[in-house]
C-alpha cells in the first residue's frame, strides 16, 4: 500500500513538472531535439585551430592556470576556467566543448522564457525556432570558445533585468545573478562590453523614466519604488565594474610579470613572477595593461578601410545569421526599430517596453561605438545579436498580427473595443472552424525556414576544413598503429594529441612511415595564412625521401604519404 502511494505521489510530481501548455510542450520537444543535434555535432565536428590552442595552452593546464594567463586575445579566460573543471572527466571533447553544449541548450530555453513574457500567438515558440536557425548560433553552439557562454550570460542578465524592472520588490537572487552574468560575460570575452553596457543602460533608462512618470503617485522620492530600484541598480552596476576590474587586474599583474622576467634588459629579467609582484606590482600592472592593449590593436583591422567596409561588415554580419537573406533581415531591423521606438513613445506602460528598450539601445550603442572608434571587430563576438535580430522580427510580426486581428474583429462584428489599442489582440470567436488560424501563419513560415536551414549544407557542415582534412587523413592512415609518424605543423601536433592521445616530437620526414603534407609547403618561400603554424618549409623538407613513399590519399588541401 505504501509503495502504491509513493508511486502515485511520484507520478503526480512528474506530472506537475511537465509542461501542459501546447506551445510550451512544443518548445520543450524542440529543445530536446536540438540538444540531441548539438550532442551529435559536439563529437563530429573537428576542432578548429583556435579551439585546439585554447585546449592545450589553457584548459588542459587546469582552472588556476587558465585564470592567470592571457598571451593573446584568443584566450577566452572565463570559458577556459569552466572547461578546465569539465576536463577532469577525462574526455577531451567534453572538456573542450561541454560548457558550450550546456550553454547552447540553456540559450534556447532562455529565448523562449524571455519571449513568453512579451509575445503571444505562438511567437515565443517561433522565436526559439528562429534563433536556432541562425548560422552563427549553430556554428558556435558546441565550439570550444567563449562566444556561446557570453551569449548565455547576456540572455540570463537580460532575463534578470526583466524581473528587476517589474513592479514590486526585487528578489536578491536576480540582482546577484545579473552581477555574476555581466562580470563573467566580460571576463570571458572583452567584446561582451557591446552587450553589457546596453543591458545596464536598459534598466537605468526604464527605471528612471518610470520613476519620473510615477512621482505624483508617491508622497516622496524615497517611497518611489522605481527610484529606489534605480539607486539599488546603480550600486549593482558599480559592483559589476569593480569586480571586472579586479579579475582583469589579476591577469594584468601576471602577464606583466611574465613580460618583465622574459624581456632582456629588464631589471627583472630571469627572476620569478613572485619576485616581480612583490618588488614592483605597479610596473607589472602597467606592463600587463600595455601588452593587452597592444595585442588588441594588432587584432583590429585597418582604420583607413572603415568607411569602405562598414556596410560590407553589416552585410556579412546579417549573412552570418541567415545566409543570403541579409536584405530581408535589414528590412526587419528597420521595421522592428520603428515599431519599438513608436511603442516606447506612445505606450511606455506596455510590458514589452523593457524588451524594446534593450533592442533599441543595443543597436544604437553598437553602431555609435563602431563609428566613433572606426573599429570593425570580428563577427564571432556578435553571436548574441541573433537574439536582437529575433526580437526585431518578432516585434514586426506581432504588430502585423495585432493590426490584422483588430481589422478582422471589426469586420466580423461590432466590437466596441476594436478601436482600443491593446498590447496583445485576440481573434473574436464567430464559431467558424478557421477562427484564429491565420495568426499562426508566421510561426509556420519560421518552422519551414528552420527545415530548409537544417537541410542546408552550410548549417551542418564542418567549420574547420583544413583541420578536418588533417584528421581524416590520420584516420585513413590508421595513425594510432603507426610506429614512426611525424607532424609538419602545429595543427597536426594538436590533433594527433587530442584525438589519438599521441605526443609526437618528430617534425622531420626522414625515416617516418606517415607524413601529412600541406600543399602550401610545396610553394617555395611560402609566407601565407598558415606559415606561422608550419614546423618545416619547402626548403627544409627532404623531397627525395618523400618520393620513396606511397601517396595513399590526397585532396586540394593535403597529401598523405605512407610506407
C-alpha positions, 0 to 999 in steps of 0.5 A, spaced: 500 500 500 505 504 501 509 503 495 502 504 491 502 511 494 509 513 493 508 511 486 502 515 485 505 521 489 511 520 484 507 520 478 503 526 480 510 530 481 512 528 474 506 530 472 506 537 475 513 538 472 511 537 465 509 542 461 501 542 459 501 548 455 501 546 447 506 551 445 510 550 451 510 542 450 512 544 443 518 548 445 520 543 450 520 537 444 524 542 440 529 543 445 530 536 446 531 535 439 536 540 438 540 538 444 540 531 441 543 535 434 548 539 438 550 532 442 551 529 435 555 535 432 559 536 439 563 529 437 563 530 429 565 536 428 573 537 428 576 542 432 578 548 429 585 551 430 583 556 435 579 551 439 585 546 439 590 552 442 585 554 447 585 546 449 592 545 450 595 552 452 589 553 457 584 548 459 588 542 459 593 546 464 587 546 469 582 552 472 588 556 476 592 556 470 587 558 465 585 564 470 592 567 470 594 567 463 592 571 457 598 571 451 593 573 446 586 575 445 584 568 443 584 566 450 577 566 452 579 566 460 572 565 463 570 559 458 577 556 459 576 556 467 569 552 466 572 547 461 578 546 465 573 543 471 569 539 465 576 536 463 577 532 469 572 527 466 577 525 462 574 526 455 577 531 451 571 533 447 567 534 453 572 538 456 573 542 450 566 543 448 561 541 454 560 548 457 558 550 450 553 544 449 550 546 456 550 553 454 547 552 447 541 548 450 540 553 456 540 559 450 534 556 447 530 555 453 532 562 455 529 565 448 523 562 449 522 564 457 524 571 455 519 571 449 513 568 453 513 574 457 512 579 451 509 575 445 503 571 444 500 567 438 505 562 438 511 567 437 515 565 443 515 558 440 517 561 433 522 565 436 526 559 439 525 556 432 528 562 429 534 563 433 536 556 432 536 557 425 541 562 425 548 560 422 552 563 427 548 560 433 549 553 430 556 554 428 558 556 435 553 552 439 558 546 441 565 550 439 570 550 444 570 558 445 567 563 449 562 566 444 556 561 446 557 562 454 557 570 453 551 569 449 548 565 455 550 570 460 547 576 456 540 572 455 540 570 463 542 578 465 537 580 460 532 575 463 534 578 470 533 585 468 526 583 466 524 581 473 528 587 476 524 592 472 517 589 474 513 592 479 514 590 486 520 588 490 526 585 487 528 578 489 536 578 491 537 572 487 536 576 480 540 582 482 546 577 484 545 573 478 545 579 473 552 581 477 555 574 476 552 574 468 555 581 466 562 580 470 563 573 467 560 575 460 566 580 460 571 576 463 570 571 458 570 575 452 572 583 452 567 584 446 561 582 451 562 590 453 557 591 446 552 587 450 553 589 457 553 596 457 546 596 453 543 591 458 545 596 464 543 602 460 536 598 459 534 598 466 537 605 468 533 608 462 526 604 464 527 605 471 528 612 471 523 614 466 518 610 470 520 613 476 519 620 473 512 618 470 510 615 477 512 621 482 505 624 483 503 617 485 508 617 491 508 622 497 516 622 496 522 620 492 524 615 497 517 611 497 518 611 489 519 604 488 522 605 481 527 610 484 529 606 489 530 600 484 534 605 480 539 607 486 539 599 488 541 598 480 546 603 480 550 600 486 549 593 482 552 596 476 558 599 480 559 592 483 559 589 476 565 594 474 569 593 480 569 586 480 571 586 472 576 590 474 579 586 479 579 579 475 582 583 469 587 586 474 589 579 476 591 577 469 594 584 468 599 583 474 601 576 471 602 577 464 606 583 466 610 579 470 611 574 465 613 580 460 618 583 465 622 576 467 622 574 459 624 581 456 632 582 456 634 588 459 629 588 464 631 589 471 627 583 472 629 579 467 630 571 469 627 572 476 620 569 478 613 572 477 613 572 485 619 576 485 616 581 480 609 582 484 612 583 490 618 588 488 614 592 483 606 590 482 605 597 479 610 596 473 607 589 472 600 592 472 602 597 467 606 592 463 600 587 463 595 593 461 600 595 455 601 588 452 593 587 452 592 593 449 597 592 444 595 585 442 588 588 441 590 593 436 594 588 432 587 584 432 583 590 429 583 591 422 585 597 418 582 604 420 583 607 413 578 601 410 572 603 415 568 607 411 569 602 405 567 596 409 562 598 414 556 596 410 560 590 407 561 588 415 553 589 416 552 585 410 556 579 412 554 580 419 546 579 417 549 573 412 552 570 418 545 569 421 541 567 415 545 566 409 543 570 403 537 573 406 541 579 409 536 584 405 530 581 408 533 581 415 535 589 414 528 590 412 526 587 419 531 591 423 528 597 420 521 595 421 522 592 428 526 599 430 520 603 428 515 599 431 519 599 438 521 606 438 513 608 436 511 603 442 516 606 447 513 613 445 506 612 445 505 606 450 511 606 455 506 602 460 506 596 455 510 590 458 514 589 452 517 596 453 523 593 457 524 588 451 524 594 446 528 598 450 534 593 450 533 592 442 533 599 441 539 601 445 543 595 443 543 597 436 544 604 437 550 603 442 553 598 437 553 602 431 555 609 435 561 605 438 563 602 431 563 609 428 566 613 433 572 608 434 572 606 426 573 599 429 570 593 425 571 587 430 570 580 428 563 577 427 564 571 432 563 576 438 556 578 435 553 571 436 548 574 441 545 579 436 541 573 433 537 574 439 536 582 437 535 580 430 529 575 433 526 580 437 526 585 431 522 580 427 518 578 432 516 585 434 514 586 426 510 580 426 506 581 432 504 588 430 502 585 423 498 580 427 495 585 432 493 590 426 490 584 422 486 581 428 483 588 430 481 589 422 478 582 422 474 583 429 471 589 426 469 586 420 466 580 423 462 584 428 461 590 432 466 590 437 466 596 441 473 595 443 476 594 436 478 601 436 482 600 443 489 599 442 491 593 446 498 590 447 496 583 445 489 582 440 485 576 440 481 573 434 473 574 436 470 567 436 464 567 430 464 559 431 467 558 424 472 552 424 478 557 421 477 562 427 484 564 429 488 560 424 491 565 420 495 568 426 499 562 426 501 563 419 508 566 421 510 561 426 509 556 420 513 560 415 519 560 421 518 552 422 519 551 414 525 556 414 528 552 420 527 545 415 530 548 409 536 551 414 537 544 417 537 541 410 542 546 408 549 544 407 552 550 410 548 549 417 551 542 418 557 542 415 564 542 418 567 549 420 574 547 420 576 544 413 583 544 413 583 541 420 578 536 418 582 534 412 588 533 417 584 528 421 581 524 416 587 523 413 590 520 420 584 516 420 585 513 413 592 512 415 590 508 421 595 513 425 594 510 432 598 503 429 603 507 426 610 506 429 614 512 426 609 518 424 611 525 424 607 532 424 609 538 419 605 543 423 602 545 429 595 543 427 597 536 426 601 536 433 594 538 436 590 533 433 594 527 433 594 529 441 587 530 442 584 525 438 589 519 438 592 521 445 599 521 441 605 526 443 609 526 437 616 530 437 618 528 430 617 534 425 622 531 420 620 526 414 626 522 414 625 515 416 617 516 418 612 511 415 606 517 415 607 524 413 601 529 412 603 534 407 600 541 406 600 543 399 602 550 401 609 547 403 610 545 396 610 553 394 617 555 395 618 561 400 611 560 402 609 566 407 601 565 407 595 564 412 598 558 415 606 559 415 606 561 422 603 554 424 608 550 419 614 546 423 618 545 416 618 549 409 619 547 402 626 548 403 627 544 409 623 538 407 627 532 404 623 531 397 627 525 395 625 521 401 618 523 400 618 520 393 620 513 396 613 513 399 606 511 397 601 517 396 595 513 399 590 519 399 590 526 397 585 532 396 586 540 394 588 541 401 593 535 403 597 529 401 598 523 405 604 519 404 605 512 407 610 506 407 
